[in-house]
Amino acid sequence: MKLLATLVSILLTTIVSAQMQKSKKGELVWEENFDGNALNEAIWNYELGDGCPDICGWGNNERQLYTTENHTVENGMLTITVKKDGDKYTSTRITTAGKKEFKYGYIEARAKIPTGHGIWPAFWMLGSNIKQVGWPMAGEIDILEYVGKEPDMVFTSLHTQDSHGETINTKKTRFEDIEEGFHTYAINWTKDKIEFFVDDKPVYTFAPKNKSVEVWPYSQPFYFILNVAVGGNFGGPEVDDTIFPQEFIIDYIKVYEN
């Protein structure tokens, strides 16, 4: 009887916990748990090289080359490994463009970031119409950016035609020891606002009254991007070569309908 009571208690606790999560975040409509031993190419696209000739240095004077070989999928984790190969830095950049795109929702990733001067991991989104209207008119949502030259800081930003490259729609938040272990990075995106969260703590909200497309390009589907850059305008021109290799480990991405 005691064993039965314990099992019932565990079951009830699990149900209550799931209901609380659902009420907070909405209904889970999609998740990527990186099962298996390879990326699911029905979901993910590779972006390769140095961005040339279309956007050399990926628009930020970045120093890495993207390949199909700087990542692994195992034990339910995606690991992007950044290496220094001779005089070249190599990394991985993947997107869900044209395959998995979302408009609104509570969107969350659980990840462990790489560290060191010159490293620049990101979990972000771009508007699905970017090929038609270009950047920044299509809009950009930076759910997580971290630059190794500024330890303990998490950057959450939005790029629009109105704010352009040097965005004013941004927040830098200190989290002691953010480099240690896994953390969650999320947004709650509705037709009225975008709220950013780190470990469920709200850090920044963008809710402009003006919803013109130049200010608010967020009334359309967006796709995901995962990558680690090296150096660049944001990561900084100086790179500590002793830090490599470095790993960006992503446990999951989840999308809830709010």
C-alpha positions, 0 to 999 in steps of 0.5 A: 500500500505504501508503494502504491501511495508513493506512486500515486503521489509521484504521478499527481506531482508530475501531472500538476507540474505539467499543468503549471508549465502548460499554463505558464508557457502554453501548449507544446507544439514543437520540440527538437531534442536532437535524438539519434546520431545526426542532424535531421535535415528535414528540419535543419539547413547548413550554412557554409564557408565565410559568407562570400560572395554574398555577405563576406565575414557574415556581415560582421567581419567574423573569422570562422569558416562554417563546415558540416563537420564541426558538430555531433549529435549524441545522447540527446545533445547537439554539440557545436565544436569550434576549432583552430585548424592551422591559421583557420577557425572552423565552426557550425551554423545551421538554420530551419529556414523554409522548414520550421518557422514560427509566428508567436509563442513561448520559445525556449532553448536549454544550452551550455555556452562556450567561453573565452576571449573571441568566442560568440555563440548565439541562438537567434531568429530571422524573418522568413521574408529576408530574401525578399526584403533583406536585413534588417527589414525582415527583423531579427530576434537574438534570444541568446548572445554571449561574447567571451570578452564580457564574462557573466553577461547575456545579450538579448536584442532585436534588430529592425529597420528602425533600429538597424545594426547598432540596435537600441532595442537591446539589454545586457544582463549580468548572470554570475557564472552563466558559463557554468552548466546548462541554462535556459534562454527564452522569449514570449512573443505575442502580437503586442510584445516580445519578452526575454527570459534567462532561467525563467527570469525576465530580462527585457521587454520590447512592446512598441505602440508603433507597429509599423513594419519598420519598428515591428517586423514581428507579425510574420513567421521566423526561423531559427539559427544556431551558430558559434562565431569567432571574433568579428565586430561584436565578438571583438577583433582579438581572439585568444587561441589558447581557448580552443576547442570550445563547445556550444551544447544544445539540449533542446529547443521547444515552442509553446503556443501562447 
